[in-house]
Amino acid sequence: MKKIFILSGASGNLGSFAAKYFIEKNKFERYYFISRNNVYYDHGDLIVADDLTKEVNVEKAFGKIDRSEENYYCLLNTIGGYWGGSEIADTSLSDWQRIIDINLTSSFLISKYFIQLCKTGLGGSLCMLSALSGVYPEVNKGAYSISKNGINYLTKILALENRDKNISVNAIAPYIIDSQENREWVKDKSLLFPKENICKLAQEIFDDPGIISGNIFELRFSNK
């Protein structure tokens, strides 16, 4: 069995950290980094793909990944975005559609083509990024919370559909991820969740082929 690592959103804040983290751990035979921007990592193959809310772009990106009956695929999807500050009654259709597309539509498309990829090999493990707001609704975050809740249900449905195909699907739901952008507005820094902890959990999920599928792993704040 050859373990293949795939990272979508490799040029984002969490994605760029995750790329370096997984390369350093060196637990996979081959690495693919899907990114909207040209980025350089000293190991692996870069797949530049524009707007992954468009199916043609996702299909082309996954078409560049090696297919073999011996491959077992592991994908960490870090693509997503945050938008908040308005109640549902004050949310424009354009803002609603934008955050639904960035978080949920992209996750649907990536999941669709990842599952198809896994069926060409020995199976695989998909780990998506949700958020605690998708589990526990918050005011003024309606569109964001609903998009993340959609990822939770997508995770559970995919787990049910693929439970007999050696394909597991799980999601990680952190609170506020520790980033430079978030540090500018979060006063209590203990609320920030380290990117390293998210990557560690994803690696544990990928390391255990027998892990129960369909989990939404809730990660609350950490002061470490």
N, C-alpha and C positions, 0 to 999 in steps of 0.2 A: 504493500500500500504506500502510495506517495501522497503526503499531505501538502495541499496547496492552500496558501493564504491569499485572500483577496480583501483589500481595504477600499471602500468607496468613501469619497470625500477626503482624499489624502492631502489636500492642500489647506484644509480648514484648521481651526485652532486645535480641536481634539484629534482630527485626522493626522495632522503633521506630527503630533506627539506620539500617536499610536503607531505610525509608520516606523519611527525610530525605536520605539519600545519593542515591537515584534521582531524587527531586524536584529536587535541586540540579543533577544532571547534565542534566536536561531533554532526554532523547533520545527520549521517547515522546509520542504525540499525546494519549493519555488514560491515566489512572492509576486503579486500583481497589485499595483496601486492605481486606482481609478481617480482621476483628478480633472477638474475643469481648467486648471492652470498648469503650466509647465513647472514641475518641481524636480529636484534631483535628490535621489537617495542612493547610497553607495551599494545597494543590493536590490535586485528585483527588476521587474518590467513596469514601465509607466504606460498607462493607457489614458490618453487625453480625450475627454468626452465632454461635450457641451451639454448644458441643461438636461439633467436626468429626470425631468418631469415629462420629457418627450420620449415616447416609446422607441422611435427609430434610433435615438442616440444610445439608449440602454441596450437595445438589441445589437448594435454595432460594437459597443464596448465588450459585451460578453462573448461576441464572436471572435475576439482576439485572445481569449483564454484557452490554453491547451486542453484538449479533451483526450482522455484515455480511460480505459476500463479499470486501470489501476489507481486512478486519482480519487482522493477523498478531499472535498473542498470545505474550507472554513472561511466565512465572510463576516467581517465586521462592518456594518453600515453606519457611518458617522454623519451622513448628510442630514441636514435639518436647519431650522432657523427659529428664532423667537420673535413674537410680536405681541404686544399687550398694551394696556392703558385705556381701553374702551369697553363699555358694556356692550352686550349683544345689540341692543337697540341703537347704539351709536356706531356700530361697525359697518363700514362700507363693504359692498359686495366684492370690490377689487381687493381689499385687504383680506377679507375672508378667503377668497379663492387663492390668493397668493400663498398664505400660510398653510392652507390645506394641501396645495400642490407641493410646496417645498418639503413638508413633513410626510404627508400620507401618500400622495400620488407617487412620489419618488420611491417610497418604501414598497408600495405595491408593485411597481415595475421592476425594481431590483430583485424583490422576492420572486416574482414570476420567472425571470430569466435565470436566477440562481437555482431554483428548483429544477428547471429544465436541464441546467448544466449538471447538477448532481445526479440526475437520472442517467447520464452518459457514463458515469463512473461508479464508485462504491458508495455513494451517498455524500452526506455532508452535514455541516452545522452552521446555521445562520444566527447571528446575534445582531439585533437591532437596538437603536437608541430611542427609548421613550422618555418619560419625565414623570416625576411625582404629581405634577399638575394634571397628568392624564389619568391618574388614579384617584386623586383627591381634588375636586374642582375648586378653582379659585376665581373670585370676582375679578373683572377687568382682564381676564386671560381666556375668554371664551373660545375664540377661534384656535388659539394655541392648545388649550387643554383638550378640546374636541379632536384636533388633529393627532395629538399624542394618544388619546384614548382609542382612536381608530387604529393606531399602530398596535396597541395592546390586543385588540380584537383580531387584527390581522395575524398577529403572532399565534394566538390560540387556535384560530381556524386553520392556519397552515400546519400547526402541530397535529391537529386531528386528521387533516387530509393526508399527511405524510408519515404517520406513525408506523406504518408497515413497510416503509421504503428506506429505512436507515438514514432518514433525514430529520434532524432535530432543529427546532426553531424556538428561540428564547429572546427576551428583551431585557435590557437594563434600564431602570428608571431612576436616575439620580435627581437630586434636588438642584441646586445651582452649581454648575461646573466651575471650577477654579480657572479663570482666565483673566487676562489683563483687562479686557472689556468689562467683565463682571466686577472686578476689583474696584473699578471706578465708581460704581454706584452702590455696592453692598457695603454697608457700614460694619456689620458684624462679620468679620472674616471667618469665624468658626462655622458659618453657614455654608461656606464654599466646599465643594467636594473635589478632592484631588483627581486629576486626569489619570494618574498612575493607578489609582484604585479601580477605576473603571476598566483599564486595560488588564489589570491582574485578574479581575473577575471574568472578563472575556476569555483570557487565556485558560483559566480553569474550566470554563465551559467547553472550549475546544479540546482540552486535554482529556476530557471524560466522555468518550463516545456513548456511554450508557446513561448519560444524564437525562433526567426526565424532561421531555419537551413540553413547551407551552408555558414556561415560567415567566413572570414579570418580576424581576429582581429589584425590589425597592431599596434605594441607597439614600439614606438620610444624611444630614450634615455631619461633618467630621471636623474636629478641631486639631487634627494631626496633619 
